[in-house]
């Protein structure tokens, strides 16, 4: 096993740990707080471009390890960006998607009221 293989395995391991532990924890924290305070939208967008770039590279080089390590990250980072639009007031007003937040709140409140009646 060469140095490149060891470095590649280490990179895939670190990426997978970040995806499996870090991103779901941040998504959950944002959900519970109903806020993305402390996160930088530009940084999250850079993460997304990084994951998309690596997943695309893995696809075109037929490297399943790179592709499979970065596709879940792409999905989870997309969820973080959606949370920015859902919870972050300034971004919501700037983009004009505040109605999404209100619609989701009404959907979830209806589900709660239905489950409480049962």
Secondary structure, DSSP 8 states (H G I E B T S, - for coil): --HHHHHHHHHHHHHHHIIIIIIHHHHHHHHHHT--TT--HHHHHHHHHHHHHHHHHHHHTT-HHHHHHHHHHHHHHHHHHHHHHHH-HHHHHHHT-HHHHHHHHHHHHHHHHHHHH-
